[in-house]
Amino acid sequence: MDQRMKELAGRLVRYCVDVQPGEKVLIEANEADTTPLVELLIDEIYAAGAQPFVQYEIASVNRKLLRQCTEEQMQLQYQGYADILKNMHATIGIRGMLNAAEMSDVPKEGMECYSNARAMLRQYRMDKKWVLLRYPNHAIAQLANMSLEAYEDFYYSVCNLDYAELEEKAMPLKKLMEQTDRVHITGPGTDLEFSIKDIPVVPCCGKMNIPDGEVFTAPVKDSVNGFITFNLPSVFQDICFENIKLVFKDGKIVEATSNHTEELNWILDTDEGSRYTGEFSFGINPNIRKCTNDGSVDEKMWGSIHLTPGNFCDGASNGNESKIHWDMVLAQTPEYGGGKIYFDDVLIREDGRFVPEELQGLNI
């Protein structure tokens, strides 16, 4: 047993979801190879005086179901799952992945049924303590173009970070964002402006996602104008999108292109809120310095930002509701082309590095 995994299990239970005696904790695991971590979590939850519960999903099995499923069938499939969630105090989600493209040949209608059914799970999960993470295996290492050993070294360095220290360093950025009205982002293929006035700001430092490290808010819904080009790949519904360019007018995405333009627009037409944004965030994890082709990791990359078509994040509502929440990442360090961010016409970050004196603790 890798002792770093044991340390991670303890961190997830004691720090991330702060399990208390008598609580019920659901471990939501994807793929059977996550079992070593699941077993460690069960031990840690029992040691905390709480009750563990386990729910497994297998991507290849889901693929078989979704290729011929109906909306009614999927709603019934996940109703039982939702009933379990209602009775939990906390959830720990482990995303194992054996094949990043497992769902690539599922019809759009099947994916839509799946997305609609799982929307109710989000409703019950978000009002509890929760944390979500990837599981290090050969597939995720290959996606990141690393050996498994190299990926595990990277993975544990970013997951077992001192998040309490990172949160302390993030507080001046939170305060500055709370005082800001206009945001202006420039860079290759990007010239975008919007307001974040009076929208709450939330630092994320190990309490909901692992690896973590971001400070997020949301644009005022109808304030986004201009265009932005995301330079990191983004896998959504098992399709790898590259070079996504979005054009905004009065908050709405009026033009969207990528290497899969048709599929991109189909997703953005999911509902009324999917062409508006629900989140704007700075990535601040100092140990994430390059793209791993995994959005849940890359959105925390130091020197990056992400902008999110779809539903707002809990704690920073701008009123936009949608069944989707798609974090698209723009890295602005020199090796990714650089870029500048202004708050109310004052330069705040250039080529990934914060400029104000009070934000120097976030630089590396």
N, C-alpha and C positions, 0 to 999 in steps of 0.2 A: 504494500500500500504506500503510495506517494504521500509523505507527511504533509506536503503542501495542500493536497486534497483534504486531508483531515483538518488542517488549519482553516481552509475555506468553508468546510461544513460548519465548523464552530462559529465562524464569522457570520455566515448566513443566518443561523439560528439565534445567536446571542446579540448580534449588532444589527443586522439588516432588518429583520422582522421582530426582534426583541421579544422572543417567545416567553410567555409567563406561565406559571403553574396553572393547570386546569384548562388551558386553551386547546382548541382543536386546530391542527395545521395540515393543510392539504399539500402534498408534494405532487406536482403535475409534471410528469416526465414524458419526453418524446424519445422513442427508440430504446431498445433493450440494453444497449451498451452503456446507458447512464446508470445502470444498477449499482456499481460501486459507490457512487456519490449518494444515490438514494438510500442505500443501507447505512452509510455514515450519518445522513440526516435523520434517519429513524432513531439511531442511537442518541444523537444530540437532542432531539425533541423529547425523547423519553427522559433523558438526563435533566432536562429543564422542568420536568414534572407535567409535561403536556402530552396530548394524544396525537400521533401521526396517522395520516390517511394517505393513500397513494392512488393516483390515476395515471394509467399509461395510454399513450397513443402511438401507433406505428404508421409511419408515412406510407409505406407500400400497401397497408390495409386500407388506409384512408383513400388512396388512389383508386383502389378497386370499388369502394363505395361510391365515390364521387363521379365516376365515369358514367353511371347510369342513374344517379339519385334524383329524388324529387324534393321540392321545398318542404313538403309535409314530413317526409321521411327524415330529413336532417333536423328539422325542428324537434321531432320526437327523439331522435338520437341524442341531442344535446340537452333536452329537458331534464333528463336524469342527472346529467353532469351539473346543471344549474342548481338542481335541488340539493346536491352535495355541497356546492359552494355557499349556499345560503346559510349553512350551519357552521361554517368555518370562521375562525378568528384571523387566520393568516394563510397565505399561499406562497409556496416556493416553486417557481416554474423552471424546469431544466430543459433547454432546447437541444436535444441530441439531433444530429443530422448525418445520415449515411450517404445521401445523394441530394445535392442542392437542386437538381432538376427533376426530382421524383414526380412532381405534379405538372410537369411541362406539357403533357399530352392530355390533361383533364380538360374537357370542354368548358368554355367560359360559363355556361349555365350551371355546371356543377360547382365551379369555384364560387359563383355568386350565392348558390344555396348554402355552401359551407361558410362563407363570410357572414351571411345573414343569420345563420343559426348560432354562430359563435359570438355574435354581437351581444347576445343576452349574457354570455359568460363575463364579458368585460363589465357589464352593468353590476354584476354581483361581486366581481373581484375588486373593483376600484374603491369600494367603500370599506375595504379591509386592509390590514398590513400585507404587503406583498413585495416580492423580489423576483426578478427574472434574469436568467443567465444562460449562456451557451455551455456545452460540454466539450472538452478538448478531445478530439479523435482524429483519425486519419483524414476524414472527409473535410473537416473544417480547416485542418492544417494545409491540405492541398488547395483549398479555396484561397488561402492566404499566401500560397506559393512558398510554404515552409515545410521542413521536415517535421515529423510529429514531436521530436525532442525539442527542436527550436520553438515550435508553437507552444508547447507546454511551458517552457521557460518564460516566454512572452506572456502567456495566459495568466500564470500565477503571479507574475510581477504586477500586472494591472488589476487583477482581482483582489489580491491581498495587500493593496496599497493602504497607507494610513489615511483613511477617509475623513477621520475627525480633523486631522491637520489640513487636508485639502479644503474642507468646509470653512475653516477659519480664514484661509487665504481667499476664498470665494466671496466672503461677505462684503468687501469694498465694491466688487463688481455688482453685486445685488443692489447695494445702496445707490450706485451711480445709475443703474438702469431704472430704478424707481423714480429718479429725478429727471429722466429723459423723455422728451416728446418725439423728435424726429430721428430716425435712423437712415443713414445713407450708405449703401454698400457698393463699392466699385471694384473692378478687376477684369481680367480677360472674359469677354462675353457677358459682362454683368454691369448693370447700372440700375440699382433698385432703391426705392425710397418708400418708407412707411412710418406710421406712428405707433409707439408703444405706451402712449400716455395713459396713466391710470389703470394699466393692466398689471396685476400682481407679478412679482418676480420670484422664482423658486430655484435655490441652489440644490443640485442633486449630487450627493456625495455618499453613496453606498447604501441608501435606504430602499431603493426600488429597482435599480438595474445594476448588475455586476457584469463586466466592469462598468464603473460609473465615472462621473466627472463632467458635469455640464451645469450651466445656469440658464434657465429658460423663462420665457414670457410668451406673449403672443402679439401679433400685429393687430391694431384696431381693424376690424373686419373689412371695412370698405376703403382703407387707407393705402393699400399696396398699389404702387404704380412703377412701371419700368420692366426690366427683364433681368433674368438670372440664369446662368449656365452652370450646372453642377458637374464638377470634374472627377467625382468618384463614382464608381459603379454602384447601382442600387438594385438589389434583388427584391422583387415584390411579387407575390403570388407565383413564386418559382420561375420568374422571368428576370433575366439580368439586363437591366436598362443602363445604357451608357450615354454620356453627353446629353443629358436631359436639359432642354432649354424651355423655360416658361416665360410667357409674356403676360403681364398683369395690367388691368385697367380698372380702377376704382375697386380694388380688392379681388377681382375675379380673374382667373386664368382664362384668357381669351385665345391663346395660342400655345400649343405644346408639341414639341418635337423630340425625337430621340432615335436610337437605332431600332426601336420598336414603336414607331409613332402611333400605329393603329391601336395596339394594345394599351399604350399609355393613355390615349384619349378615352378608350373604353373604361378604364379604371377611374379616370377623372370625371366620367359621366355617371358614376355610381349613384349619386343622389345630389340634391341641391347644394349641400355643403362641401362636396368633394372638390370643387373648383375654387374654394376659398381656403385660406390658411388658418391653422389652429395652433401653430407654435413657431417661435423663433428662438434659437439657442446658440450659446457659445460652447464649444468643446474645450475642456481644460485639463484632461487627464495627462500628466506630464510623461507617462510611460507609453502612451500610444502616439507614435511618431510617423507611422506609414499606413497606407491602406491595406486592410485585410480582406476586402471584398465581403465583409459582413457588416451590414448597416448598424446592428446593435452595438458593435464595437467602434466602427469608424465615426459614428456620430459624436463620440467622446474624444476624438483625436485632438490633441493640442494644436492650436492654430487654425481650427476649423469653425464653421458655423453650420447649422442646418435649419432649413425652412420646411414646413410641413403642410402639404395639402391635406385637408380633412379636419377631423375632430380636434377640439382644444384639449389640452392636458389638464387634469385635475389640479386645482390650485392656481391656475392662470387662465381663467375663462375669458374669451373674447366673444362668446355667444355663438360661435360656429359649431354646428353639430353635423356629424357625418358617420357613416359606417366604417370609413377608412381613416387611417392615420399613417401617413407615409413620410418618414423622415428622409429628406434628400440632402446630401452632404456636399459642401463646398470647402475644400482645403485651401488656405490662403498663405501657406508658407512658401518661401522662394522656390523650392523644388516643384511646387504645384502651380507656379505662375504668379504667386503673390496676390496682393489686393489690399484695399483700405476700407476701414469702417469709421464713420463719423457719427457722433451723437450731437445733435443740434449744432451742426457745422464745425464741431471740434473733433480733430483726429484722435481716435481712441485706440485703434489697432492698425498696425501696418505690417504686412507680410507675416502675420501670425503673432507678432509681439505687441503687447499692450504698451501704450505710450505714457499715460498718466502715472505719476509717482506712486499713488496709492494702490495701483494694480501691478506693481513690479513683482510682488510675491507670486503671481501666476505665471511669470516668464521663466524659461529654463535656459 
